[in-house]
């Protein structure tokens, strides 16, 4: 069995293609699971313990643990955080990078492994989660592995209510509390709440873009993983979330993202289907593309009205207790 230090070193080594790292990610998760006796933590019902908040669903600790199975996503977030920390170290070599990690789940899997290859002089972590089970688990892992020097604080709190100390703001804010098309979970609301308090911080993910693309379903979905030509016609971006948008789209202190209208041309073939594709730039060149993750698999346009060629669709992201990218026909 490899050590955690060996595993994380292989995971962040960009000579290793992300698609080859499933064994390392599985073993890493197993090592952390063993420390906290995961069988006592998880439930047969994956929604048991989830919490509805004013800004979206906080998934259950069981579901949070299962997210590690989406290994490409986890690798790209870990690599992003590692790269961002090294960038901050270059800019501020005299002090450790301050990392705020919201929504750790029971394993804090984006941060704890990095503590094995980064000293407390390179990075200090503040770890937040809403669920006491997750907080207890993270504290146990940190204490068992003797990583306390790398941890500034571990706090049970809804990250949307977290107040940043403006005398010592984070250099990096990382959160991965989202589902496909940014539905249900509070990624956008919490990102805005935190980044407006620390506008100079690096935000991970750096950008989330949802595009409307017309596809031929016959060749789009039949050959996943094979080098086959896909018929796609890109129509435009339905939603873009990045630091600039979060800081610039504010009305009376609240985030107000603009509605975006996209017309479906009359000239495209009638057999094509409208789908939403997500691309997530975790940091710089670390990107989750089509089919890399459950987050980036194409989704059907959820419009209650029927639409056809020549119609214009309006996309409006609703930040409520049930976040959703709403779509309706405007012409």
Order of alpha helices (4+ residues) and beta strands (2+ residues): alpha-alpha-alpha-beta-beta-alpha-alpha-beta-beta-alpha-beta-beta-alpha-beta-beta-alpha-beta-alpha-beta-beta-beta-beta-beta-beta-beta-beta
